[in-house]
Amino acid sequence: MYLKKIKIGNVELRNNILLAPMAGITDLPFRVMCEKYGAGLTCTEMISSKGLFYNDEKTKLLLNIEKDKKPVAVQIFGSDIKALKYASEYVSAFANIVDINFGCPAPKIVKNGDGSSILRNLELLEEIAKEVVKSSKVPVTAKIRKGWDNNNIVAIEVAKILEKSGISAITIHGRTRSEFYSGNADWEIIKKIKKSVNIPVIGNGDIKSKEDAKRMFMQTGVDGIMIGRAAIGKPWIFEEIINYLSEKEQRVISNDEKLSIILEHIKLAVEEKGEKIAIKEMRKHLAYYIRNGKDASKLREKINKIEERVELENCLKQYFN
């Protein structure tokens, strides 16, 4: 009933349980792990449109989507129209979907007038949406928040502007920028947006479990849901949600399988980034993988000092066995 294929423009997704873009998290290795467990769409980390415009090599490194199962979305951010048009044209040459970030609450993004800061300037937001749609060869989506703060709840107005501008789907996170990730996400605003536009609406915010996923569908009527932080250290959450919505029996992820997932994640990270960088960057993922496990804090302390793959893998094998 709730689990289904959805179309975004001319792109059909295998299901409507999607992975949210997360800075510093949704790199290629993590996306591959989430795809393996059923994510209907994955998305890159935020890509700076100015970084692409000025040919920044570090920015381009985030764009490796060769090993991704398709479709995959590339998320761009910025407020400079010229740079956004360039970025849209550039990434749409290989991405299946271009996503515009109008929701990031991070201070370093907002202080430059990017991300959720644009929710305070709806004329600029409309211009960005129109120009990115014009420049892109593939469908364009947008990720927004409820508004800047509780005195500026603009999400319904923004959703209508985006639909009119040619945006193919909207993801709405039910918090204002000033709330960051505190308090509870407002699912009522998500429901109102779903009723106010005819393009697919994806609900995001406080989906921490399979039960939350079903409740989001029931309460808001959204076309799909987007999983963010709940997938860190638990890429199999997609399978859990899919099985739950399909009324299939839940599979227990054994310690052996969990270890195998972690080792595969490490392998992919090393292949993508080289051992030195990969082992350091894996620490944040490992902290989530082992969270709530026996003596997790001791293991985390140990892991944070390890710099070589073989030592890290042996340490984890010893822990899980």
N, C-alpha and C positions, 0 to 999 in steps of 0.2 A: 504493500500500500504506500509506504513512504519511500522505500528504496526504489530508485528507477534510473534509467538513463535520462540525461538532459542534454539539450542542445544550446550551445552558446554561439549565436550567429550560425555559421555553417559547420561548426565543430561539435561532434557528438561525443559526450563523455560516457565512459562505461558504467559509471554510477554517479550519484550526487553527494558522495561523502569526500570532501576535498581537503587537501593540506594547505594551511595558511602559509603565506610567505613570512619568514621570520629572519631578521638580520642576525648574522652570525650563526644561524642554525640550519636553514634549509639550503645547504650546499648540496652538490651532486651526490656524495655518499649517503647523506640522510634521505634525500629524495628517493634514491634507488631502494632504500630499505622500506620506506612508506609505500612505494609502488608495489613492492613485493607482497605486502599485506593488504593490498586492495584499494589504495587511494585512487579515486576517480580522476583527479587532476592534481598535479603538483605544481609548485611555483618557485622560481628562484628567489634568492634574497633580493632586497631592494637594490636596484641598479641606478646609480646617479646619472641622470641625463647629461649633466655637465661633464661628468667623467668621460662619458662616451664621446661627447662633442669635442672634448679636448684630447681625445685619443689616449686616455690614461690606461696603462697596461694592467694595473691592479683591478680596475673596474672590469676590464674585459675578461679577466680570469674567472669572474663570477658567472660568466655566460656559457660555460661548457655544459651543453645539454645533450651531447652525443649519445651518452649511455642511458639517458632517460627513456622510459617507455612513453610513447606519445599518446595523447596530447600533453604538452607542457606549456605553462604560461611563464612569461618573463615580466616581472614587475619593475616599472620605471618610476622615478620620482623627480621632482623639481618644480620650479615656478617660472623658469625662463622659456618662453614659447619657442624660440629658435632652437634651443637645445633639446626640448621635448619633441619637436617635430623631427629633428635629426635622429634622436634615440628611437622614436617610434618606427621610422622607416628602416633604421639599422637592424633592430631586433626582430621586426616582423618578417625579415628575410629568412629566418630560421625557426622562430617560435610559432606555436599554433595559436596563441592568444597573447595580446599585450594587455597588461593590467596597469592602471594608473593608481599610485598611492596618494589618497587624500585623507589618510587616517593615522599615519605614524605620529605618536605623541612625544617621541624622544626630543629632549631639549636641543641637541645639536642639529636636528633636522628642522625643528620649528623656528629656531632663531634665524635661519636663513629664509624664512617665509615659505618653507616647503611642508609636505605632509599635511597634518591636520590644521596647520596654520591657514591653509587655503580655504578652509570652511568659513573664514571670516571675510572672504572676498569672493562672493558668488559670481561676479562678472568675470573675474580671472578664471575661476573654476570652469565656467561655461566655455570660455575661449580655449582653455587647455583641452577640454574634452573634445570640442569640435575639431581643433587642429590635429590632435593625436589620431582621431578617427580618420581624418582626411589623409594623413601621412602613412597610416598603417595598411599593410596588405592583408591583414588577418583581423578577426573580431577583437574589439577593445572592451575591456571590463574596467570597473573602478571599485576601489575599496574605500569606504567612508566610515566615519563615526557619527554618533548621534548629534554632535555639534561641538562647539568649542568649550562651552561651559553651560551650566543650567540656565543661564540667561540668554543663551544663544543656541536653542535647539532647532537646527535647520535641516535635519536629515530628510524629511518628507519633501521639502522644497528642492533640496539638492537632487534627490532621486528623480524628480520630475524633469529637472534641468538636464540631468545626465541622459535620461531616456530620449528627450527631445534632441539632444546633441548627437545621437547615434550610438551611444554606449549599448553593448549587447547584453550585459548582466551587471548587477550591483551586489557587492558584499557589504553588509552593514554590521559593524561591531556596536553592540548596544551600550556603549559608554561615551561620555564626552571626553575631550582631550584632557580637561582638568582632573578627571577621575583616574587617568592612566589605566591601571588594571585593578583599582581598589573597588570596594563595595560590590554590588551585584549588577550584572549587565541588565539593561532594560529590554526585555523581549517584547514588551507591548509596542515599542516604537518600530520594531522589526515587523510585527504584524501589520501595523498601519502602513508601512512602506510597501509591503506585499500587496496590500489592497489598492495602493495609489498608482502603481505602474503595471505595465503589461509585459515587461521583460523579466527574465529569471532573477529572483532575489535569493541570495545566499545568506543564511543567518550565522553569526559568529559571536562568541563571547560566552564564557562559563559552560562550555560543553566539555565536561571532565570525564564523562563515562557514557556507556551505551544507553543507560536510562535517561541521562541528560539529552542525548541525541534524539531519542524518541519524543521526549517532552518538548524539545524545540520545534519539531515538526508539528506536533499536536497543537501547541499553543499559538504558533505563528503562521502556519500554512506555507512556510517557505518552500522553494523549489529544491534547495540543497542546503547543506551545512558545511562549515569550514572548521577544521580542527587545528588548533595552534599548539599552545603549551602542553596540552594533554598528550601530544604525540612524542614529546621529547623523552627519550628513554623508554618509550613504549610504542614503537611503530606498528605493533600488532593491534593497536586500538581500532584501526580501520576494519580489520577482520572481525573483531569483537562486535562492532556496531553493525556491520553488514549481516553477520549471523543473527544478531538480536532482532534486527528489523525484518529479516527473512524468516524469523521463528525457527532457525536451525539450532542444533545443539551447540553449545559453547565448547570450544576446545581449550583445555588447560595448557598454558605455555610452561613446559617443564624447565627445570634448571638447566638441563642439557641443551634444550632448544634456545634458552635465553643466552647461554654462553656462546652457542653457535651464531646467534644473531649479532652479538657484540663482536665476535672475532671477524665476522664478515664485514661489519661496519668499519672496523679498524683496517682491514685489508683494503677496502675501497678508498678509505681516507689516505692511506699511505700511497696507493697507486695514483691518486689525484694530486696530492700535495707534497709528497716526499716524506720520509720518516720523521725528520726533525719537527716540521710544522704540524704534521698530522697527529703525532703523539700528544703534543701540547694542546691542540684544538679538541682532541677526543676527550680531554679531562672533563669538560662541562657535560658532555653526553654521558660519560661513565658515571658521573655523580647522580644522574637521574636513573640510569639503568640499575644501579645498586641501592637506590633509595629504599628505605624501609627493610633492607636486608639485615641479617645478623652482623654486628660489628661493622656496619657500613661506614661510620665515621673514621674508624681505624684504617679501613681499606682505602678510603678516599685520601687520607693523609699519605699513605704509602704510594698510591697511584700518582699523586701530584709531584712526586720526586723522581718518578721514572721517566727516562728519556729515550729508551730503546724499545722497539716493538717486541722482540723476543722476551725480554724481561717482563714487559707489561702483560703479554699473553700468558706467560707462565704463572704470573701473580694471579691473574683472573681464573686460570684453570684450577689452580690450587684452592682458590676461594669457592668456586662453584662445585668442585668435587668433594 
